[in-house]
Amino acid sequence: MPQDNSAQTLNHLLDGMDAAADGDVVSVEDVVEEFGDRSITPFILLVSVLMITPLSGIPGMPTISAAIIVLLSAQALLGRRRVWLPQVLLQRSMSARRLRWAVSWLRRPSTFFDRHAHKRLQILVKGPGRYLTLLMCALIPLGWPLLELVPLVTTFGASIVGLFAFGLFTRDGLYVLVGYMMICFLILIGASVWG
């Protein structure tokens, strides 16, 4: 069933996060239940944008987020439509106050991205382009657990995954292209440092 345009915005997803954080503690399972049987891409987007906030500095959060993103991306690659996560991840929880603060922190940039999202460069979000982008979403977080204590590593990686997921979610290949450009930039930086 096609969704209305308001349901295809990042702010709409943040509204759902706010609704899930209605108590003192919110678990991953609470968030999954709040969103019901949506496609997997919005969940990848939500987890990645939360890792762009200062929540990424909480010990263990990058590792948990990486596990969730890798599992969800793999499921999307396999064509699965319904979100599945093991109980060990579903039971992970955090302070609802912290989550509401992170959601509030994301409102302004989310409004900017929502306003500038359009259907462009469809080759990057459909067919083989979509699968390559999902594969990148699965690969990028693999290093987060090992680099959890290195400042900004998770934030950069989550920014790229967030651009990919937002592009897939809104069918806007421009954001996917920007994500690939960021990867190329990081490779060039790495080559100059280690070369």
Buried (B, 14 or more C-beta within 10 A) or exposed (E): EEEEEEEBBBBBBBBBBBEBBEEEEBBBBBBBEBBEEBBBBBBBBBBBBBBBBEBBBEEEBBBBBBBBBBBBBBBBBEEEEEBEBEEEBBEBBBEBEBBBBBBEBBEEEBBEBBEEBEEBBEEBBEEEBBEBBBBBBBEBBEBBBEEBEEEEBBBBBBBBBBBBBBBBBBBBBBBBBBBBEBBEEEEEEEEEEEE
